[in-house]
Amino acid sequence: QVQLVESGGGLVQPGGSLRLSCVASGSIFSIYNMAWYRQAPGKQRVLVASISSGSSINYADSVKGRFTISRDNAKNTVYLQMNSLKPEDTAVYYCRAQRGLAFPSYWGQGTQVTVSS
C-alpha cells in the first residue's frame, strides 16, 4: 500500500507559478510510476503529466512547455512545477502512484489550484 499526500495548491493570478508536491509513504517509492491528474468542476479527471520509475516523462498537450514533472526518490516525492498558469488550469490536482497496469492505483486526497485575477 502507498499513502500519498499532496500540497502546494492555492490561489494564483494568471501568469503566475505554483509548485505542487506529493509525498509517498508505505512502500518503495522508486518502483512506482507517478502521475499528476486534475479534475475541474463538472468535468472528468484527466492526466496532466506522468513520470515512470525510469524517469520517462509525458505531458498533456494543454500543459506542454508550461508544466514540469520531476521526482526525488531520496525524498519519496514527486513534483509538478506549474508556470504561466491560466484560468483553465483551475482544478483539484491529484497525485497517483501505480507499479504497472496489472497493479492497483493509489491516489492522494487532492490539492486545489485556482487561477484567477
N, C-alpha and C positions, 0 to 999 in steps of 0.2 A: 504494500500500500504506500501511496505517496500523498503527503499533505502539501498543499500549495497555498501561499498567502501573497496576494498582490498588494502593491502600494504605489503611491506616486501620482494618482489621479488628482483632478482638481479643475478649477475654472481658469481658463486662459483666453486671452484675446486672440483673434485671428492673426496669423503670422508668428505666434509665439511657439514656445517649445515646452515639452514635458518629457520626463524620463520615468517610465514605469519599471518596477522591479517585481519579480516573482521568486520568492524563496521556497525551496523544496526541502522536505524532510521526510524521513521514514524509509528511504531506500537509497540505492546507489544512483546519485543524480546523473553521473556521466553516461550511463547507458540509455538514458531516456531521450527520445525525440521531443523537443519542446516547441510550443507554438503560442501565438497570441491570436485571439479571436475578438470580435466586437459585435455587440448587438445594440442597434438603435431602437428607439421606441416603435413598436408595431412592426418590426422587421425581424427577419431570421438572423441567427448568429452566423457570422461569416469569418473566414480565415483572413487574417491580416498579414502575418509573417510566420515563418517556421524556420527552425534550425535543428538539424539532425544531431545525433550523437557524434557523428563525424564532422559536424560543423558545416554541412551543406545548407545553404540558405535559399529560401524562396519568399517572394513578396506578392501580395495582391497588386494588380496594376494600379489601383487607385492610390497606393502609398509609395510606389517606387520612386526613389530619388528624394523622398522626404523622411521616411522612417528607416531605422536601422535596428536589426535584432542582433543580440550578442549573448554569449553565455560565459559564465565564470564557474567552471566545475569545482574549483577550490572553495568557492563560496556558496555552492549549490543554488546559484541564482541565474535567471535569465532576465535580460533587459530589453526594453523597447524604447529607443530614443526617437522621439517624435518632433520633427521640426516643421516649420511653415504650416502650422495647423490651420485647418479650415473648419467652418461651422459644420460641414458634413462629416467631420471626424468625430462629432459628438456621439457618444455611445458608452455603454458599460464594456470595459475591456476585461477579458478573461484569459487566464493562463491555462494551458493544457499540457499534460505530460502523458506520453504513451511509448512503450517499448517497441511496439510494432503493431501491424494491422491485426495480428492474432491475439493481441493483449488488450486489456481494458484501458480506457482513458480515465485520467484523473483531472479534475477541474478545480480551480480556485473559486473564491466567492465573488470575484469581480471588483473592479475599481472604476468609478465614474469619471469620465473625461467630458468636460463641457467647454466648447469653443464658442465664445460669444463676446460681443463688444458691449 
